[in-house]
């Protein structure tokens, strides 16, 4: 299951990278306020997978637990204060869209590497 989560993170990062380089940004599409349900659905999928790993694999996998909490914080932030979240996103896009895209891609690839690293530790 850890390998599946790692591959899912890697594929997500590569998909964001490919769509950005091909002229259509899946990330900007998902981060529009009218597409909040799509964004939350993706975050919930990652939260469920991380939660499943944390609660079923012994000993406790701290790296996956941190990723689970990051996804949970993101979901709570979007649900509790969507205007604040989307204002921050809009400011990031206006500042430098390419930098935001590259940061998200590198973050997802980093999550994939951390997930695989956690598999080697435990």
C-alpha positions in Angstrom: 0.0 0.0 0.0 2.9 2.3 0.7 4.2 1.7 -2.8 0.8 2.5 -4.3 0.7 5.8 -2.3 4.2 6.7 -3.5 3.3 5.9 -7.1 0.1 8.0 -6.8 2.1 11.0 -5.5 4.6 10.6 -8.3 1.9 10.3 -11.0 0.1 13.3 -9.6 3.3 15.4 -9.7 4.1 14.2 -13.2 0.6 14.9 -14.4 0.7 18.5 -13.0 4.1 18.9 -14.7 2.9 17.5 -18.1 -0.2 19.6 -18.2 1.7 22.7 -17.3 4.2 22.2 -20.0 1.6 21.3 -22.6 -0.2 24.7 -22.1 -3.1 23.6 -19.9 -2.6 23.6 -16.2 -4.5 21.0 -14.3 -3.4 22.6 -11.1 -4.9 26.0 -11.9 -8.1 24.2 -13.0 -8.3 22.4 -9.7 -7.5 25.5 -7.7 -10.4 27.6 -9.1 -13.0 28.2 -6.4 -15.8 26.7 -8.5 -13.9 23.4 -8.6 -13.6 23.1 -4.8 -15.3 19.7 -4.9 -12.6 18.3 -7.2 -9.8 19.6 -5.1 -11.4 18.3 -1.9 -12.0 14.9 -3.5 -8.3 14.5 -4.4 -7.2 15.6 -1.0 -9.6 13.2 0.7 -8.3 10.3 -1.4 -4.8 11.1 -0.3 -6.0 11.4 3.3 -7.8 8.1 3.2 -4.8 6.3 1.8 -2.4 7.8 4.3 -4.8 7.1 7.2 -5.2 3.5 6.1 -1.4 3.1 6.1 -0.9 4.8 9.5 -3.7 2.9 11.3 -2.9 -0.6 9.8 0.9 -0.8 9.5 2.9 -1.5 12.7 5.1 0.1 13.9 3.7 3.5 13.4 5.0 5.1 10.2 5.8 8.7 11.2 6.5 10.0 7.8 3.1 8.9 6.4 1.5 10.2 9.6 3.0 13.7 8.9 1.7 13.5 5.3 -1.7 12.5 6.6 -1.8 15.5 9.0 -0.8 17.8 6.1 -3.7 16.6 4.0 -6.0 16.9 6.9 -4.9 20.5 7.6 -5.4 21.4 4.0 -8.9 19.9 4.0 -9.9 21.7 7.2 -8.5 25.0 5.9 -10.4 24.8 2.6 -13.7 23.9 4.4 -13.4 26.3 7.3 -12.1 29.4 5.4 -12.4 29.0 1.7 -12.1 32.7 1.0 -8.8 33.0 2.8 -7.5 29.9 1.0 -8.5 31.1 -2.4 -7.2 34.6 -1.8 -3.8 33.1 -0.9 -3.9 30.9 -4.1 -4.8 33.9 -6.2 -2.0 36.0 -4.8 0.5 33.1 -5.5 -0.8 32.8 -9.1 -0.5 36.5 -9.7 3.0 36.7 -8.2 4.5 33.9 -10.3 2.4 31.1 -11.8 5.4 29.1 -13.0 7.0 29.1 -9.6 3.8 27.9 -8.0 3.4 25.1 -10.6 7.0 24.0 -10.1 6.8 24.1 -6.4 3.7 21.8 -6.4 5.3 19.4 -8.8 8.5 19.2 -6.7 6.4 18.8 -3.5 4.5 15.9 -4.9 7.7 14.2 -6.1 9.2 14.9 -2.7 6.2 13.3 -1.1 6.7 10.2 -3.3 10.4 10.0 -2.3 9.5 10.4 1.4 6.9 7.7 1.1 9.3 5.2 -0.5 12.0 6.2 2.0 9.5 5.4 4.8 9.0 2.0 3.3 12.7 1.3 3.6 12.8 2.4 7.2 9.9 0.3 8.5 
